[in-house]
């Protein structure tokens, strides 16, 4: 396949279902919809860890969280494990980032020639309170998810505008100074991550009476015990009223349209400069957003709202107007980037399980599986997901598993794991998981994650010191200070 430039656009916390091309009935995303129309939309794409820092470390390295040990939002990527950026640099290609990285320090050797207006973890440390386990710290007394909502301005909106402007300027400069060697540009946006504050004109697009209630709103249900423990860390009904739920959802929809508007400016710049003919474009998010489903906001679990992500690819050699049902994940980014720029063949190797999306989009892979895992804030134990074909299997260390047929039950309402007639499916998918890791051994991934997290807490003064310091909800935009809350 002909090497080309690659523009890789990432957003933060964009639920896959909240896009026009993925079937959302209200949200306005004309630019991403037209990108999908001229390229390939991946219907079953997933994050490899549904929280920011580990997801981005997996993307950077092309490896799973348990292999690289970036467990949570206090274990930021530092360049210790080499990634696609290092491979590009070694091959003489330009590798530039603009916007959010959520790595440790700008000075770390993370594989970029330049990092333009980067956002990294607070003080190079991140959210250490999230690593406190057994028992968990008390649930927060306030939640910015429920208090900083509605129409207005925010540091994130201003930051994304700057990322868009800088991306367009970089593309114009690249078009004016072409040297024939393909480049990689990572344009990474922070919206629609909370605080859920939307530009007033975009918030107004979504009147409250048109917005449906979140899944299970107003219902008293018995959830899986692992998920219920997680949910109690940020109980929906403690912070939200019916009115504020609708405000928050309208804000989120407005922020998605805001992201789409900025991406439209970038795509227009590609066209105006003539780069569109020689540049492939990929759009993904680092993870999803529960958006009130099951009484949960944020991410941090293996249900579709949280673990599934949008993934769209277009440009030279990419099938047009195609919907690819083959599962894909963020670790595929490693093979894709190297393949697109002609550095490697796009096939997996011993350390890197991903395959180039340029191949996933064009080759039949009926048995391909997607893998995700979670060890971060609110996790009683490790959670592991396998998605293959119509089936999703969720394994929880120390708890009963869950099994869903997403073709018959896309809302994941009916757990089939305990039914004898599905035992063969359950065993087969557990076997798929065992090909990735052994989750229940005494020296398991879960035990190693907890050991590393406990050591980190001790390094920062111990449990009491970390809990008493509090934490922050969302890394502030560059130039702003983190607000610690109890």
N, C-alpha and C positions, 0 to 999 in steps of 0.2 A: 504494500500500500504506500502511496506517495506521501513522504513526510510533509507536514504543514505546520504552520503556527498553531498554537493552542491557547485559547482564552477559556480559563476555567473559573466559572463564577459560582461562589458559594454564599448562601444566606444562612441565617441562624434561626432554628426553631420553626421551620416552615412545615406544617402538617401537610402530608401528601394530598389529602383529600380537599385541601383548600386551594384549588386551582381550577380554572375553567376547563382546561383540557383533561383534567382528571375527574370531571363531572360535578363540581360544586355548583349548586343552583343559583347562587347569588354573587359570589366574588367576581370582580372584574379584573382579569389578567390578560389583556389582549396581546401584549408583547411576548409573554411566555407561551401563549397559545399559538402565536404565529411561528415561534421558534420550533414548537412541537410539530406544527403542520409541515414545515420544510425539513424536518429531521425525524428522529426516532425518540419516542417516549417509552421509558421503561416502566411497565405497570407494576412491577414487584421489586422495587429497590428498597434497601434498608441501610440504616446506620449499623456500624459494628459495635457501638456502645451508645445508648441514648442519653448522653450528657456531653457537654461541650468539649472539655479538655481531652478526655480519652478518645472521643470520636475524631478529633482533629489530629491527635497523635497517630491513630490508626491510618488515617488518610495520608499523613505525611510520610509514614514509613512503609505502608502497604502490608502491615502486619497486625495481627489481632492483639487486643489489650492484654491478654494473659501472657503473650510472648514477650511484650515489651515493658510491662509493668507500670504503665501510666494509668493508674487505677481510677482516679477521680479528679475533681477540680483543684486538688492540692498536689497533684503529681504532674506538672506541666512538661511538655516536650522541650528538651534541651539540646537536641542534636546528638545525644549519646548513641542512639540507634540511627544509623544512616538511612536516608530516604531518597525519594525520587529527585529532590533538589540536588543532592550530592552527586547522583548519577549524571544529571544534566550538566552540572558544572565540570565534572571530569571529562565529559564529551565535548565541552566547548560551547554549550548552548546557554543563552541568557535565561535566567530564572528570576523573576521579579514578583514580589507580593505588594498588593495595595489593600490596606484595611486590616480587618480582624484576623489575628493568628491564634491568640489564646495560648501562646507558648510561654516559656519562662522569661528570658531576657532577650532584648534585641541584639545583644552582643554574642549570644550563643550561635554556634555554627550550624544553623538549621537548613542550609542548602540554598539560600537566596543570595543573589548578587546585590540586590537592593531590597529593603523593606520600607515601603512608603507609608507613612502615618499608621504604623502598626499598633494594635491593641493586644496587650499581653496580660497575664494574670496579675493581680494586685501585688505590688512589691516583690514580684518574682516568686511569690509564695502561694497565693490563691486562697481558697476557702478551706482552711484546716479543720474548722468545726465540722465540716461534712465527713471527715474521716473518723469522727468519734462514734464508736459502736459499743453495744452491749454494756450497760444500757445506752440507748440513744439519748441525746440531750432533750430537754423539754421542747415541745413544739413551739415555734416562734409566736410571740404575742401579737405581732402585726405582720401583714404580708403586703409588700408593694405591688404584688399581682392584683390585689383588690383595692388598693388605695391610690396608686398612680395610674389612673385610667381616664379615657375620654379624649375629646379633641384638644389639641394644643401643640406645644413644642417640647422637644426633649433633646438631650445630648446625643441620643442615638440617631434621631432624625437628622440633626445637623451633621453628625459624623458620616452617615450614609450619603448625604448630599456631597460631602467632601470626597468620599471614596469614589463616587460616580464622576465627579469633576476631574479628579486626578487620573482615573482610568481613561476617560476620554482624551485627556491631554497626552497621556502616555501613548495611546494608540495613534494619535496624530503625529507624534514625534517618531514613532516606529515606522509609520508610512512614509515619512519624509526622509528617513535614513535607513532604507532597506539595504542589507548586505547579502541577501540570499540565504542566510542561515536561519532555520526556523527558531522561533522563540516561544517561551512559555510565560504567560501572565496569569497570576492568581489574583482575581479581584474578589475580595471577601467582605460581604456586607453583614451588618449586625442585626438588622430588622428581619423578620417581625418578632424578635426576642423582646420580652417584657423589659421595661415598663410599657404597658399597653396604652400608648399615647399616639394618636394618629393625627396627621394634618387635618384641620377642620373641614376642608373641602372633600377629602376622601372619607372621613368619618361620616359625613352627611349622605354618602351614597348608600348607607345601610341603615334604614329606619328600623327601630326596635321591633315593630310589629311584623316585620318580614323575616326576622331571624328566628330559626327554630331553637327550641330548648336543647341543651346538651343531652347526650345519651344518659338515660336513667334518672333524669332530673325529677326530683320529688319522690323518687321510689326508695323504699327501704329494702335493700338486697343484701344477701350474704355473699361477700366477695371471697376470692381465694385468700387464705390467711397471710401469705407473703405479701400480696398486694394490699390487703387491709392494713398491715403494719406500715407499709410505705405511705399509704393514703393518710394515716393519722399524723404523719409528720407535718402535713400542711392541710388540715381538714377544711374542705370546701365550705361547709356550712358554718364554720367559725368566722369566716371572713366575708363571704358574699351574701347579698340579698338577691331577690329576683331582679331588682332594678340594676344592681351593679353587675350581675352576670351579663345582662344584655349590653350594658355599656362596654364591658370588657371584650365581649365577642365582636361588637361593632368596631371597636378600636383595632382588634386583631385583623379583621377583614380589611379595614382601611390601611393598615400597615402592610398587608400583603399587596394591595394595589399600589402602595407607595414603592415597594420593592420592584414591582413590575414596571412602574413608570421609570424608575432609574435604569433598570435593565434595558428598557426601550431606548433610552438615550445612548447607552453603550452600543446596542445593536445598530442604531442609526449611524453612529460614528464609524463603525466597521464598514457600513455601506458607503458613506460619504468619502472615506479615504481609499476605497478600493481594496481594503484588506479582507472583505468578506469572501472573496474568491479564493483566498489562500489561507484561511483561518477556520479551524474547527472551533465550535463553541460547545461547552458543556455547562449545564446548570444543575446544581444539587443543593441540598441543605444538609447541615451536620446531623440533625435529628428532627423529630417532629414536635408536636405540642398537643397535650391532652384536651385543652380547651374546654374543661368542665366535664368531659365524658367520665362516667363512673364516679363523679364527685372529685375529680382530680385535675389539677392544673400543672403546667410545666411538662416534664418528660419522665424519664427514669424507670420505665417499665417496657415490657415486650409486646403490649397490645399495639394494634396498627396505628392508632393516633400518635403514639410516641416513637415507635421503632421504625415505621415506614417513612420513606423520604421521597420527594420528587426527584426525578432524574431525567434530563432531556439533553439530547445531543444532536447537533446539526453541523453541516459543512461538507467539504469535499469527501466523497466516498461513503457518506452516511446515508442509509436508506431514507427516502422522503416519505412522510405521512405514515410511518410504520409505528405500530404498538408492539413492543417486545415483551412477551410474557415471561421470559427467562429471568429468574432471580438474579439480582446484582447487588453489590454493596460498595461502601466507600473504599475498601481495600483494592477494588478494581481500578481505582484512580491511578495507583502506582504503575501498573502494567499499561494502562491506557496512555498516560503521559509519555512514557518512554517509547511506546509503539508509535504514537502520533508524530513524535519528533524524529523517528528513525533510529533511536538508540538501542532498542531491543525488539524482540519478536512478539511481545504481548502475551507470552505464555507464562503460567505459574512456574515457580521454582521452589526449592526446599524451604525457604523462609517466607516467600511471598505467595500466598494462595490465590491472589487475584488474577483475572484474565482481562485483556484489553476489551473495553466496551465496543471497540470497533469490530471485534470478532464476536462478542456476545450478541450484537445487534444483527449479525449476518449469518451466523451458523446455528444449526439446530443443537440445542443442549437440553434435552427433556429431563435429564436426571440431575441437573445442576441444583445445588442447595445454597441458600444464604445462611450465614451464621452471625449472631449478635450475642453480646454478653453485657452484664451490668453488675458492678460491685460498689457503687458510689453511695451518695447520701440516701439514707432511708432504707438501704438494702439489708435485711436481716441475714441474708446469705447470697451467694452468687446466683444469678439468674441467667439462663442460657437458652437461646432460641435457634431452632432449625426451621427454615421454610423451604419446602420442596414440593413442586407441583401444587395441588390444591391444599396441601396440608401444612399446618403450623404446629410445631411441638415446642413447649416451653418446659424446661427442666429447672427446678429450684432445689438447690442443695438443702437437704433436710426436710423437704416438703413434697407433697404429692405433685406430679406433673400436670400439665394441661395439654389438651389436644383439640384443635379446631379444624374443621373443613371450611376453608375460606370461600370455596365456590358456592356451597350451600348456605353458609353462615358468615357472610362478610363482616357482620358486626360483632363477631366473637361472643355470641350469647350462650352457646351450648357447648360446654366442655364434655368431650367424648372420652377422656382418658380412662374413666372408670368403667366403661362398658366393655364386656367381654368380647363382643363382636369386632371391636377395634384394636384388640390386643396385638395383632400382627402388625398393624400400621404403627402402633406405639413402639413396638420393639424394633421395627425397621428404622424409624426416625431416631430412636435412641442409639442405634448402631451408627447412624450418620454422625451423631454428636460425638461418639467415641472415636471416630476418625479424626476429630479435631482436638479433643482433650478427654481426660478422665475426670469427671467433675466430683466424684464421691470418694476418692482415695484419701487416706489420712494426711498425705502431703498434697492435698488437692489445691487447685487454683484458688478456691474460696479461702482455705487456710493461709495460703501465701499472701493473698490480698489483705486479709485482716492483720496478719503479722506486719506487713509493710505499713499499713495505716496506723497501727498502734505505735510503731516506732516513730512515725512522723509526728504523732501527737506528743509523744514524750520529748522529741527534739524541740518542740515549741512550748515546753514548760509543763506538760502533763494535762490530763483531762480537765481539771478545775480551771486552770489558766486559760485553756483554749475555749471552754464553754463560756466562761465569764467575759471573755473578750467579745463574744458574739460573732456574728457573721454578716455578710452583705448579700443582697439579692440582685445579682447581675453585676458583672465587672463594669465599672464606669467607663465612659468614653474618654479618650485621651484628653488630658487637661482638667478632668473632673476628679473629685475625691470619693473614695468608697465610703458609704454610710453604713456603719456597723449597727446592727439591731440585736436585741436579745431574743 
